[in-house]
């Protein structure tokens, strides 16, 4: 049995709009529209989409704080709405813009309160806390009130709080929003380790596609409440990442190179960036053509990143039909 299952899930919200001078009109907005997917145990899945696509709404239905308008949601074989307490014991949740820590209490006190809330045996709680404090370098911060922590420090505390009760599933909604490069790297390393060493299943909803590229092998792309892609990240790159870039360092500056099958996108002194489609010409053929026209000192191949591919999907569509990002 998959750890997470959604079948034909819909979620609609009523919105009242002004109609005329004094009247209001009720309109139904479908935030999630027929979403179906399964997540197997021990996997890390990226969940991406523009603002308003339905990512956070989906996560709230998995937690059980929103009731689906239609369809079926299952977490570890349980209905998150009817068995919310049982499901909560199996989940860890981190919202990048919300906190589960007590703002005016020292970080250590928040962790102690969560032990009582989740009824975690002291020995297990202590072992988990010690492991996460070491992994995330939290020891100097335990006596510090949460309100005095930086964003990166607080996020490390949030991740620890979400993992103290040994959840099977970790749901993350924008966990690296606003973090600097060092803090992001620490969060990514933590997630990779708990997945690898503890077998924790991770669903990562984010706008930062760098997180997806470094952590997840599978990606779900959501647009206007519908899943428009569900598959392996490498397959997505192979299917839609058809343009690559050859970066060449020439012996001396030169005008943009006229090479069949490629176009020069940028020139900086002796360095040039040549964009080409993998179906039109191979990197080896292109390199040979460049070498015929100028003396080469160095070269590199740059593959398209996930952000560029996802942007292209929203603009061009999955099969040539335009996909307009939700607003």
Buried (B, 14 or more C-beta within 10 A) or exposed (E): EBBBBBBEBBBBEEEEEEEEEEEEEEEEEBBBBBBBBBBEBBBBBBBBBBEBBBBBBBBBBBBBEBEBBBBEBBBBEBBBBEBBEBBBBBBBBBBBEEBBBBEEBBBBBBBBBBBEEBEBEEEEBEEBBEBBBEBBEBEEBBEBBBEEBEEBBBBBBBBBBBBBBBBBBBBBBBBBBEBEEEBBEBBBBBBBEBBEEBEBBBBBBBBBBBBBBBBBEBBBBBBBBBBBBBEEBEEBBEBBBBBBBBBBEBEEEBEEBEBEBBBBEEBEEBBBBBBBEBEEBEBEBBBEBBEEEBEEEEBEEEEBBBBBBBEBBBEEBBEEEEBEBBE
